[in-house]
Amino acid sequence: MRVKKCPFCNISEDRIIAADTSVIAIGDEFPVAKGHTLVIPKRHVRSIFQLDGKESEDLWKFLVRVRHLLADKFKPDGFTIGINDGDAAGQTVSHAHMHIIPRYEGDVKDPRGGIRWVIPSKAKYWQ
């Protein structure tokens, strides 16, 4: 199902980095790191938890494939993988998608805590 006003339902072919039966990958329009990529199910759902079993399996398998592509191309030192699921989690596009962000030594002063920094006041659990 395509939604007319959804930016991910109307991706131009030239933006697609990789595609599979039910999933595509595109470069993030506002990347936070070199190689920041979005993995997007083709079917319009707001949450990845609305995908059926096969679509969910395809999404995760495709994420692994994209990670390999990014590792080969950009040679990062690690990856941050994230999903903003719902408005309270910061989801701004109402079409499910996953961020895969290559990480590089020194890209932030202290990377400890990783995604815990989404709530900064609770991120420094190791102190």
N, CA, C and O atoms as CSV, one atom per row, in Angstrom:
chain,resi,resn,atom,element,x,y,z
A,1,MET,N,N,0.845,-1.184,0.000
A,1,MET,CA,C,0.000,0.000,0.000
A,1,MET,C,C,0.886,1.240,0.000
A,1,MET,O,O,1.754,1.387,0.860
A,2,ARG,N,N,0.671,2.114,-0.945
A,2,ARG,CA,C,1.400,3.378,-1.017
A,2,ARG,C,C,0.506,4.495,-0.513
A,2,ARG,O,O,-0.693,4.523,-0.787
A,3,VAL,N,N,1.099,5.401,0.217
A,3,VAL,CA,C,0.377,6.562,0.713
A,3,VAL,C,C,0.908,7.774,-0.039
A,3,VAL,O,O,2.108,8.046,-0.049
A,4,LYS,N,N,-0.014,8.492,-0.665
A,4,LYS,CA,C,0.342,9.594,-1.568
A,4,LYS,C,C,1.287,10.624,-0.948
A,4,LYS,O,O,2.240,11.053,-1.598
A,5,LYS,N,N,1.035,11.024,0.294
A,5,LYS,CA,C,1.829,12.088,0.915
A,5,LYS,C,C,3.031,11.578,1.708
A,5,LYS,O,O,3.754,12.379,2.299
A,6,CYS,N,N,3.258,10.274,1.734
A,6,CYS,CA,C,4.370,9.709,2.497
A,6,CYS,C,C,5.668,9.815,1.698
A,6,CYS,O,O,5.743,9.331,0.568
A,7,PRO,N,N,6.693,10.448,2.283
A,7,PRO,CA,C,7.951,10.580,1.543
A,7,PRO,C,C,8.627,9.234,1.254
A,7,PRO,O,O,9.349,9.114,0.264
A,8,PHE,N,N,8.408,8.231,2.092
A,8,PHE,CA,C,9.046,6.934,1.864
A,8,PHE,C,C,8.260,6.058,0.895
A,8,PHE,O,O,8.809,5.098,0.354
A,9,CYS,N,N,7.007,6.362,0.668
A,9,CYS,CA,C,6.220,5.637,-0.333
A,9,CYS,C,C,6.489,6.188,-1.735
A,9,CYS,O,O,6.113,5.579,-2.737
A,10,ASN,N,N,7.142,7.339,-1.788
A,10,ASN,CA,C,7.364,8.019,-3.068
A,10,ASN,C,C,8.835,8.349,-3.288
A,10,ASN,O,O,9.175,9.438,-3.749
A,11,ILE,N,N,9.691,7.412,-2.957
A,11,ILE,CA,C,11.140,7.596,-3.122
A,11,ILE,C,C,11.497,7.515,-4.604
A,11,ILE,O,O,11.055,6.614,-5.317
A,12,SER,N,N,12.285,8.449,-5.038
A,12,SER,CA,C,12.768,8.417,-6.413
A,12,SER,C,C,13.785,7.279,-6.548
A,12,SER,O,O,14.598,7.052,-5.651
A,13,GLU,N,N,13.729,6.575,-7.664
A,13,GLU,CA,C,14.591,5.412,-7.903
A,13,GLU,C,C,16.073,5.737,-7.738
A,13,GLU,O,O,16.845,4.882,-7.304
A,14,ASP,N,N,16.478,6.952,-8.077
A,14,ASP,CA,C,17.894,7.302,-7.991
A,14,ASP,C,C,18.405,7.436,-6.555
A,14,ASP,O,O,19.615,7.501,-6.341
A,15,ARG,N,N,17.515,7.478,-5.581
A,15,ARG,CA,C,17.921,7.545,-4.168
A,15,ARG,C,C,18.124,6.164,-3.554
A,15,ARG,O,O,18.708,6.044,-2.477
A,16,ILE,N,N,17.651,5.129,-4.228
A,16,ILE,CA,C,17.704,3.775,-3.660
A,16,ILE,C,C,19.112,3.200,-3.807
A,16,ILE,O,O,19.651,3.101,-4.909
A,17,ILE,N,N,19.687,2.828,-2.672
A,17,ILE,CA,C,21.026,2.244,-2.614
A,17,ILE,C,C,20.950,0.743,-2.873
A,17,ILE,O,O,21.796,0.179,-3.567
A,18,ALA,N,N,19.934,0.105,-2.310
A,18,ALA,CA,C,19.737,-1.334,-2.452
A,18,ALA,C,C,18.254,-1.610,-2.278
A,18,ALA,O,O,17.538,-0.845,-1.633
A,19,ALA,N,N,17.802,-2.717,-2.862
A,19,ALA,CA,C,16.388,-3.073,-2.753
A,19,ALA,C,C,16.246,-4.587,-2.746
A,19,ALA,O,O,17.081,-5.315,-3.282
A,20,ASP,N,N,15.177,-5.030,-2.132
A,20,ASP,CA,C,14.822,-6.436,-2.100
A,20,ASP,C,C,13.321,-6.502,-2.324
A,20,ASP,O,O,12.691,-5.483,-2.608
A,21,THR,N,N,12.757,-7.656,-2.204
A,21,THR,CA,C,11.335,-7.839,-2.474
A,21,THR,C,C,10.443,-6.885,-1.695
A,21,THR,O,O,9.533,-6.281,-2.262
A,22,SER,N,N,10.700,-6.745,-0.396
A,22,SER,CA,C,9.802,-5.936,0.426
A,22,SER,C,C,10.494,-4.812,1.184
A,22,SER,O,O,9.886,-4.183,2.049
A,23,VAL,N,N,11.775,-4.551,0.864
A,23,VAL,CA,C,12.558,-3.573,1.628
A,23,VAL,C,C,13.462,-2.779,0.673
A,23,VAL,O,O,13.935,-3.298,-0.338
A,24,ILE,N,N,13.687,-1.499,1.028
A,24,ILE,CA,C,14.657,-0.688,0.291
A,24,ILE,C,C,15.604,-0.024,1.290
A,24,ILE,O,O,15.323,0.046,2.486
A,25,ALA,N,N,16.724,0.457,0.772
A,25,ALA,CA,C,17.660,1.251,1.573
A,25,ALA,C,C,17.966,2.527,0.806
A,25,ALA,O,O,18.180,2.507,-0.406
A,26,ILE,N,N,17.982,3.641,1.535
A,26,ILE,CA,C,18.318,4.940,0.953
A,26,ILE,C,C,19.282,5.660,1.883
A,26,ILE,O,O,19.328,5.378,3.080
A,27,GLY,N,N,20.044,6.580,1.334
A,27,GLY,CA,C,20.858,7.444,2.172
A,27,GLY,C,C,19.949,8.398,2.929
A,27,GLY,O,O,18.985,8.921,2.370
A,28,ASP,N,N,20.255,8.623,4.194
A,28,ASP,CA,C,19.465,9.566,4.989
A,28,ASP,C,C,19.619,10.967,4.409
A,28,ASP,O,O,20.727,11.384,4.069
A,29,GLU,N,N,18.519,11.687,4.297
A,29,GLU,CA,C,18.543,13.034,3.731
A,29,GLU,C,C,19.270,14.037,4.629
A,29,GLU,O,O,19.767,15.061,4.159
A,30,PHE,N,N,19.324,13.728,5.926
A,30,PHE,CA,C,20.018,14.580,6.894
A,30,PHE,C,C,20.983,13.701,7.698
A,30,PHE,O,O,20.773,13.491,8.893
A,31,PRO,N,N,22.035,13.188,7.056
A,31,PRO,CA,C,22.909,12.217,7.718
A,31,PRO,C,C,23.669,12.804,8.897
A,31,PRO,O,O,24.105,13.956,8.866
A,32,VAL,N,N,23.821,11.990,9.939
A,32,VAL,CA,C,24.619,12.393,11.099
A,32,VAL,C,C,26.036,11.830,11.004
A,32,VAL,O,O,26.898,12.172,11.813
A,33,ALA,N,N,26.274,10.973,10.019
A,33,ALA,CA,C,27.601,10.405,9.785
A,33,ALA,C,C,27.694,9.977,8.325
A,33,ALA,O,O,26.677,9.752,7.669
A,34,LYS,N,N,28.912,9.868,7.827
A,34,LYS,CA,C,29.143,9.396,6.467
A,34,LYS,C,C,28.577,7.973,6.342
A,34,LYS,O,O,28.976,7.071,7.078
A,35,GLY,N,N,27.641,7.785,5.399
A,35,GLY,CA,C,27.042,6.478,5.181
A,35,GLY,C,C,25.731,6.235,5.916
A,35,GLY,O,O,25.157,5.153,5.798
A,36,HIS,N,N,25.242,7.215,6.673
A,36,HIS,CA,C,23.968,7.076,7.408
A,36,HIS,C,C,22.875,6.657,6.424
A,36,HIS,O,O,22.594,7.363,5.456
A,37,THR,N,N,22.275,5.520,6.681
A,37,THR,CA,C,21.333,4.903,5.753
A,37,THR,C,C,20.031,4.538,6.457
A,37,THR,O,O,20.021,4.224,7.648
A,38,LEU,N,N,18.940,4.584,5.710
A,38,LEU,CA,C,17.636,4.157,6.218
A,38,LEU,C,C,17.236,2.862,5.528
A,38,LEU,O,O,17.377,2.730,4.312
A,39,VAL,N,N,16.743,1.918,6.299
A,39,VAL,CA,C,16.204,0.665,5.781
A,39,VAL,C,C,14.699,0.746,5.979
A,39,VAL,O,O,14.219,0.899,7.102
A,40,ILE,N,N,13.953,0.640,4.880
A,40,ILE,CA,C,12.526,0.966,4.885
A,40,ILE,C,C,11.707,-0.170,4.268
A,40,ILE,O,O,11.991,-0.596,3.148
A,41,PRO,N,N,10.694,-0.664,4.988
A,41,PRO,CA,C,9.804,-1.637,4.343
A,41,PRO,C,C,9.024,-0.947,3.227
A,41,PRO,O,O,8.643,0.215,3.361
A,42,LYS,N,N,8.788,-1.656,2.135
A,42,LYS,CA,C,8.041,-1.065,1.023
A,42,LYS,C,C,6.579,-0.837,1.385
A,42,LYS,O,O,5.975,0.148,0.960
A,43,ARG,N,N,6.012,-1.747,2.169
A,43,ARG,CA,C,4.608,-1.583,2.558
A,43,ARG,C,C,4.527,-0.484,3.607
A,43,ARG,O,O,5.323,-0.440,4.545
A,44,HIS,N,N,3.557,0.398,3.435
A,44,HIS,CA,C,3.394,1.516,4.360
A,44,HIS,C,C,2.762,1.028,5.666
A,44,HIS,O,O,1.589,0.659,5.717
A,45,VAL,N,N,3.577,1.042,6.710
A,45,VAL,CA,C,3.099,0.815,8.084
A,45,VAL,C,C,3.816,1.842,8.946
A,45,VAL,O,O,4.932,2.248,8.620
A,46,ARG,N,N,3.209,2.261,10.018
A,46,ARG,CA,C,3.826,3.250,10.903
A,46,ARG,C,C,4.926,2.631,11.753
A,46,ARG,O,O,5.938,3.277,12.027
A,47,SER,N,N,4.736,1.384,12.172
A,47,SER,CA,C,5.655,0.716,13.084
A,47,SER,C,C,6.161,-0.587,12.476
A,47,SER,O,O,5.416,-1.282,11.784
A,48,ILE,N,N,7.419,-0.919,12.730
A,48,ILE,CA,C,7.910,-2.207,12.244
A,48,ILE,C,C,7.144,-3.362,12.881
A,48,ILE,O,O,7.134,-4.474,12.354
A,49,PHE,N,N,6.512,-3.096,14.004
A,49,PHE,CA,C,5.755,-4.128,14.698
A,49,PHE,C,C,4.416,-4.424,14.024
A,49,PHE,O,O,3.689,-5.320,14.451
A,50,GLN,N,N,4.094,-3.675,12.979
A,50,GLN,CA,C,2.901,-3.942,12.176
A,50,GLN,C,C,3.214,-4.800,10.954
A,50,GLN,O,O,2.305,-5.176,10.215
A,51,LEU,N,N,4.470,-5.109,10.739
A,51,LEU,CA,C,4.851,-5.958,9.616
A,51,LEU,C,C,4.462,-7.407,9.911
A,51,LEU,O,O,4.455,-7.833,11.065
A,52,ASP,N,N,4.138,-8.157,8.855
A,52,ASP,CA,C,3.854,-9.569,9.079
A,52,ASP,C,C,5.185,-10.308,9.254
A,52,ASP,O,O,6.251,-9.716,9.088
A,53,GLY,N,N,5.123,-11.574,9.581
A,53,GLY,CA,C,6.320,-12.352,9.881
A,53,GLY,C,C,7.349,-12.353,8.773
A,53,GLY,O,O,8.536,-12.166,9.039
A,54,LYS,N,N,6.929,-12.559,7.541
A,54,LYS,CA,C,7.837,-12.592,6.397
A,54,LYS,C,C,8.475,-11.223,6.163
A,54,LYS,O,O,9.676,-11.128,5.910
A,55,GLU,N,N,7.670,-10.168,6.249
A,55,GLU,CA,C,8.195,-8.813,6.055
A,55,GLU,C,C,9.219,-8.469,7.144
A,55,GLU,O,O,10.256,-7.867,6.862
A,56,SER,N,N,8.925,-8.849,8.359
A,56,SER,CA,C,9.838,-8.590,9.468
A,56,SER,C,C,11.147,-9.352,9.273
A,56,SER,O,O,12.227,-8.802,9.485
A,57,GLU,N,N,11.049,-10.593,8.878
A,57,GLU,CA,C,12.237,-11.403,8.600
A,57,GLU,C,C,13.052,-10.779,7.461
A,57,GLU,O,O,14.276,-10.677,7.552
A,58,ASP,N,N,12.373,-10.365,6.395
A,58,ASP,CA,C,13.042,-9.714,5.265
A,58,ASP,C,C,13.763,-8.448,5.708
A,58,ASP,O,O,14.886,-8.187,5.277
A,59,LEU,N,N,13.116,-7.657,6.575
A,59,LEU,CA,C,13.696,-6.404,7.053
A,59,LEU,C,C,15.012,-6.661,7.780
A,59,LEU,O,O,16.008,-5.992,7.505
A,60,TRP,N,N,15.029,-7.609,8.694
A,60,TRP,CA,C,16.232,-7.888,9.478
A,60,TRP,C,C,17.335,-8.494,8.619
A,60,TRP,O,O,18.505,-8.153,8.789
A,61,LYS,N,N,16.977,-9.385,7.702
A,61,LYS,CA,C,17.981,-9.955,6.797
A,61,LYS,C,C,18.580,-8.871,5.908
A,61,LYS,O,O,19.784,-8.857,5.649
A,62,PHE,N,N,17.729,-7.970,5.447
A,62,PHE,CA,C,18.185,-6.881,4.585
A,62,PHE,C,C,19.087,-5.924,5.356
A,62,PHE,O,O,20.063,-5.415,4.804
A,63,LEU,N,N,18.774,-5.677,6.616
A,63,LEU,CA,C,19.609,-4.821,7.456
A,63,LEU,C,C,21.033,-5.380,7.516
A,63,LEU,O,O,22.002,-4.625,7.440
A,64,VAL,N,N,21.155,-6.681,7.651
A,64,VAL,CA,C,22.476,-7.316,7.681
A,64,VAL,C,C,23.195,-7.089,6.351
A,64,VAL,O,O,24.388,-6.784,6.326
A,65,ARG,N,N,22.466,-7.238,5.253
A,65,ARG,CA,C,23.039,-7.010,3.923
A,65,ARG,C,C,23.539,-5.569,3.776
A,65,ARG,O,O,24.641,-5.337,3.277
A,66,VAL,N,N,22.726,-4.609,4.212
A,66,VAL,CA,C,23.103,-3.193,4.119
A,66,VAL,C,C,24.308,-2.904,5.006
A,66,VAL,O,O,25.192,-2.138,4.623
A,67,ARG,N,N,24.347,-3.507,6.176
A,67,ARG,CA,C,25.495,-3.321,7.070
A,67,ARG,C,C,26.775,-3.774,6.372
A,67,ARG,O,O,27.797,-3.094,6.463
A,68,HIS,N,N,26.735,-4.898,5.687
A,68,HIS,CA,C,27.906,-5.378,4.950
A,68,HIS,C,C,28.300,-4.401,3.839
A,68,HIS,O,O,29.483,-4.122,3.643
A,69,LEU,N,N,27.310,-3.887,3.118
A,69,LEU,CA,C,27.592,-2.908,2.060
A,69,LEU,C,C,28.275,-1.668,2.628
A,69,LEU,O,O,29.257,-1.178,2.070
A,70,LEU,N,N,27.744,-1.166,3.743
A,70,LEU,CA,C,28.311,0.037,4.355
A,70,LEU,C,C,29.702,-0.232,4.922
A,70,LEU,O,O,30.594,0.610,4.818
A,71,ALA,N,N,29.883,-1.405,5.520
A,71,ALA,CA,C,31.199,-1.760,6.071
A,71,ALA,C,C,32.246,-1.803,4.966
A,71,ALA,O,O,33.360,-1.306,5.135
A,72,ASP,N,N,31.882,-2.398,3.839
A,72,ASP,CA,C,32.815,-2.478,2.708
A,72,ASP,C,C,33.130,-1.108,2.115
A,72,ASP,O,O,34.277,-0.814,1.780
A,73,LYS,N,N,32.106,-0.281,1.990
A,73,LYS,CA,C,32.280,1.014,1.331
A,73,LYS,C,C,32.954,2.064,2.216
A,73,LYS,O,O,33.836,2.790,1.759
A,74,PHE,N,N,32.535,2.144,3.495
A,74,PHE,CA,C,32.997,3.233,4.352
A,74,PHE,C,C,34.023,2.830,5.407
A,74,PHE,O,O,34.670,3.695,5.997
A,75,LYS,N,N,34.179,1.545,5.651
A,75,LYS,CA,C,35.154,1.040,6.633
A,75,LYS,C,C,35.000,1.679,8.013
A,75,LYS,O,O,35.987,2.130,8.594
A,76,PRO,N,N,33.776,1.723,8.547
A,76,PRO,CA,C,33.600,2.321,9.869
A,76,PRO,C,C,34.164,1.412,10.967
A,76,PRO,O,O,34.500,0.252,10.729
A,77,ASP,N,N,34.255,1.967,12.154
A,77,ASP,CA,C,34.742,1.213,13.307
A,77,ASP,C,C,33.616,0.546,14.081
A,77,ASP,O,O,33.872,-0.281,14.956
A,78,GLY,N,N,32.378,0.895,13.770
A,78,GLY,CA,C,31.212,0.325,14.432
A,78,GLY,C,C,29.947,0.854,13.788
A,78,GLY,O,O,30.002,1.597,12.808
A,79,PHE,N,N,28.807,0.470,14.340
A,79,PHE,CA,C,27.514,0.924,13.833
A,79,PHE,C,C,26.577,1.214,14.997
A,79,PHE,O,O,26.620,0.540,16.026
A,80,THR,N,N,25.735,2.220,14.822
A,80,THR,CA,C,24.591,2.430,15.706
A,80,THR,C,C,23.366,2.152,14.850
A,80,THR,O,O,23.218,2.696,13.756
A,81,ILE,N,N,22.489,1.295,15.364
A,81,ILE,CA,C,21.274,0.932,14.645
A,81,ILE,C,C,20.104,1.325,15.531
A,81,ILE,O,O,20.052,0.951,16.703
A,82,GLY,N,N,19.160,2.082,14.969
A,82,GLY,CA,C,18.065,2.562,15.801
A,82,GLY,C,C,16.745,2.665,15.072
A,82,GLY,O,O,16.685,2.780,13.848
A,83,ILE,N,N,15.692,2.620,15.862
A,83,ILE,CA,C,14.321,2.745,15.369
A,83,ILE,C,C,13.608,3.735,16.279
A,83,ILE,O,O,13.598,3.564,17.498
A,84,ASN,N,N,13.013,4.764,15.696
A,84,ASN,CA,C,12.149,5.677,16.446
A,84,ASN,C,C,10.724,5.191,16.197
A,84,ASN,O,O,10.193,5.371,15.102
A,85,ASP,N,N,10.110,4.584,17.190
A,85,ASP,CA,C,8.799,3.969,17.028
A,85,ASP,C,C,7.751,4.765,17.802
A,85,ASP,O,O,7.565,4.555,19.001
A,86,GLY,N,N,7.072,5.674,17.116
A,86,GLY,CA,C,6.040,6.504,17.730
A,86,GLY,C,C,6.518,7.923,17.988
A,86,GLY,O,O,7.718,8.188,18.062
A,87,ASP,N,N,5.573,8.818,18.122
A,87,ASP,CA,C,5.883,10.235,18.331
A,87,ASP,C,C,6.747,10.468,19.570
A,87,ASP,O,O,7.686,11.262,19.523
A,88,ALA,N,N,6.443,9.784,20.678
A,88,ALA,CA,C,7.190,9.980,21.918
A,88,ALA,C,C,8.639,9.535,21.780
A,88,ALA,O,O,9.502,9.983,22.536
A,89,ALA,N,N,8.910,8.656,20.820
A,89,ALA,CA,C,10.271,8.183,20.574
A,89,ALA,C,C,10.986,9.024,19.526
A,89,ALA,O,O,12.134,8.740,19.185
A,90,GLY,N,N,10.329,10.044,19.015
A,90,GLY,CA,C,10.960,10.936,18.056
A,90,GLY,C,C,10.701,10.603,16.599
A,90,GLY,O,O,11.346,11.172,15.718
A,91,GLN,N,N,9.768,9.692,16.320
A,91,GLN,CA,C,9.471,9.355,14.927
A,91,GLN,C,C,8.835,10.554,14.242
A,91,GLN,O,O,7.803,11.055,14.689
A,92,THR,N,N,9.451,11.015,13.152
A,92,THR,CA,C,8.932,12.184,12.447
A,92,THR,C,C,8.344,11.841,11.084
A,92,THR,O,O,7.602,12.642,10.516
A,93,VAL,N,N,8.662,10.673,10.555
A,93,VAL,CA,C,8.055,10.197,9.311
A,93,VAL,C,C,7.194,9.005,9.687
A,93,VAL,O,O,7.687,8.038,10.266
A,94,SER,N,N,5.921,9.069,9.365
A,94,SER,CA,C,4.965,8.037,9.777
A,94,SER,C,C,5.004,6.799,8.882
A,94,SER,O,O,3.961,6.262,8.508
A,95,HIS,N,N,6.180,6.364,8.551
A,95,HIS,CA,C,6.401,5.136,7.790
A,95,HIS,C,C,7.577,4.451,8.488
A,95,HIS,O,O,8.643,5.048,8.640
A,96,ALA,N,N,7.388,3.224,8.903
A,96,ALA,CA,C,8.426,2.505,9.636
A,96,ALA,C,C,9.758,2.560,8.891
A,96,ALA,O,O,9.797,2.480,7.664
A,97,HIS,N,N,10.836,2.698,9.640
A,97,HIS,CA,C,12.176,2.669,9.062
A,97,HIS,C,C,13.206,2.497,10.162
A,97,HIS,O,O,12.963,2.810,11.327
A,98,MET,N,N,14.352,1.994,9.766
A,98,MET,CA,C,15.460,1.783,10.697
A,98,MET,C,C,16.653,2.615,10.223
A,98,MET,O,O,16.918,2.715,9.025
A,99,HIS,N,N,17.357,3.204,11.171
A,99,HIS,CA,C,18.573,3.942,10.871
A,99,HIS,C,C,19.758,3.009,11.097
A,99,HIS,O,O,19.831,2.331,12.122
A,100,ILE,N,N,20.678,2.972,10.149
A,100,ILE,CA,C,21.944,2.286,10.354
A,100,ILE,C,C,23.025,3.332,10.121
A,100,ILE,O,O,23.214,3.829,9.011
A,101,ILE,N,N,23.725,3.649,11.199
A,101,ILE,CA,C,24.656,4.773,11.194
A,101,ILE,C,C,26.077,4.260,11.413
A,101,ILE,O,O,26.409,3.786,12.500
A,102,PRO,N,N,26.911,4.355,10.387
A,102,PRO,CA,C,28.312,3.988,10.583
A,102,PRO,C,C,28.942,4.907,11.622
A,102,PRO,O,O,28.681,6.110,11.646
A,103,ARG,N,N,29.778,4.322,12.482
A,103,ARG,CA,C,30.441,5.099,13.535
A,103,ARG,C,C,31.946,4.992,13.357
A,103,ARG,O,O,32.468,3.963,12.929
A,104,TYR,N,N,32.630,6.075,13.693
A,104,TYR,CA,C,34.055,6.172,13.466
A,104,TYR,C,C,34.756,6.587,14.752
A,104,TYR,O,O,34.258,7.431,15.496
A,105,GLU,N,N,35.915,5.986,15.006
A,105,GLU,CA,C,36.705,6.377,16.181
A,105,GLU,C,C,36.831,7.893,16.215
A,105,GLU,O,O,37.222,8.511,15.225
A,106,GLY,N,N,36.498,8.494,17.361
A,106,GLY,CA,C,36.623,9.935,17.527
A,106,GLY,C,C,35.467,10.757,16.997
A,106,GLY,O,O,35.517,11.986,17.060
A,107,ASP,N,N,34.404,10.108,16.464
A,107,ASP,CA,C,33.282,10.909,15.941
A,107,ASP,C,C,32.515,11.621,17.055
A,107,ASP,O,O,31.857,12.631,16.805
A,108,VAL,N,N,32.595,11.110,18.262
A,108,VAL,CA,C,32.110,11.810,19.454
A,108,VAL,C,C,33.173,11.638,20.538
A,108,VAL,O,O,33.947,10.682,20.507
A,109,LYS,N,N,33.206,12.547,21.475
A,109,LYS,CA,C,34.235,12.528,22.510
A,109,LYS,C,C,34.212,11.230,23.314
A,109,LYS,O,O,35.260,10.621,23.531
A,110,ASP,N,N,33.043,10.806,23.753
A,110,ASP,CA,C,32.921,9.600,24.579
A,110,ASP,C,C,31.680,8.834,24.131
A,110,ASP,O,O,30.569,9.202,24.513
A,111,PRO,N,N,31.838,7.787,23.336
A,111,PRO,CA,C,30.674,7.076,22.801
A,111,PRO,C,C,29.989,6.132,23.781
A,111,PRO,O,O,28.957,5.548,23.453
A,112,ARG,N,N,30.550,5.974,24.987
A,112,ARG,CA,C,29.933,5.046,25.937
A,112,ARG,C,C,28.471,5.405,26.170
A,112,ARG,O,O,28.106,6.576,26.270
A,113,GLY,N,N,27.665,4.390,26.250
A,113,GLY,CA,C,26.241,4.598,26.467
A,113,GLY,C,C,25.440,4.581,25.186
A,113,GLY,O,O,24.237,4.321,25.207
A,114,GLY,N,N,26.107,4.863,24.046
A,114,GLY,CA,C,25.452,4.773,22.744
A,114,GLY,C,C,24.043,5.338,22.724
A,114,GLY,O,O,23.840,6.527,22.972
A,115,ILE,N,N,23.081,4.491,22.431
A,115,ILE,CA,C,21.700,4.960,22.293
A,115,ILE,C,C,21.087,5.424,23.605
A,115,ILE,O,O,20.030,6.055,23.597
A,116,ARG,N,N,21.716,5.132,24.716
A,116,ARG,CA,C,21.208,5.633,26.003
A,116,ARG,C,C,21.181,7.157,26.035
A,116,ARG,O,O,20.435,7.744,26.819
A,117,TRP,N,N,21.993,7.810,25.186
A,117,TRP,CA,C,22.040,9.269,25.164
A,117,TRP,C,C,20.763,9.893,24.621
A,117,TRP,O,O,20.642,11.117,24.597
A,118,VAL,N,N,19.811,9.079,24.184
A,118,VAL,CA,C,18.531,9.623,23.743
A,118,VAL,C,C,17.824,10.305,24.928
A,118,VAL,O,O,16.996,11.196,24.742
A,119,ILE,N,N,18.167,9.869,26.139
A,119,ILE,CA,C,17.690,10.532,27.357
A,119,ILE,C,C,18.951,10.911,28.146
A,119,ILE,O,O,19.382,10.166,29.027
A,120,PRO,N,N,19.535,12.065,27.830
A,120,PRO,CA,C,20.844,12.440,28.365
A,120,PRO,C,C,20.963,12.392,29.890
A,120,PRO,O,O,22.012,12.010,30.408
A,121,SER,N,N,19.914,12.769,30.615
A,121,SER,CA,C,20.016,12.796,32.074
A,121,SER,C,C,20.196,11.407,32.680
A,121,SER,O,O,20.588,11.283,33.840
A,122,LYS,N,N,19.909,10.359,31.899
A,122,LYS,CA,C,20.039,8.999,32.418
A,122,LYS,C,C,21.120,8.199,31.694
A,122,LYS,O,O,21.248,6.995,31.915
A,123,ALA,N,N,21.890,8.849,30.841
A,123,ALA,CA,C,22.838,8.128,29.993
A,123,ALA,C,C,24.110,7.689,30.719
A,123,ALA,O,O,24.687,6.662,30.361
A,124,LYS,N,N,24.553,8.421,31.708
A,124,LYS,CA,C,25.844,8.118,32.338
A,124,LYS,C,C,25.700,7.096,33.469
A,124,LYS,O,O,25.990,7.386,34.630
A,125,TYR,N,N,25.256,5.919,33.111
A,125,TYR,CA,C,25.027,4.877,34.101
A,125,TYR,C,C,26.319,4.313,34.672
A,125,TYR,O,O,26.280,3.676,35.725
A,126,TRP,N,N,27.459,4.520,34.026
A,126,TRP,CA,C,28.723,3.944,34.469
A,126,TRP,C,C,29.477,4.808,35.472
A,126,TRP,O,O,30.525,4.397,35.971
A,127,GLN,N,N,28.960,6.002,35.776
A,127,GLN,CA,C,29.669,6.900,36.704
A,127,GLN,C,C,29.252,6.649,38.125
A,127,GLN,O,O,29.744,7.311,39.039
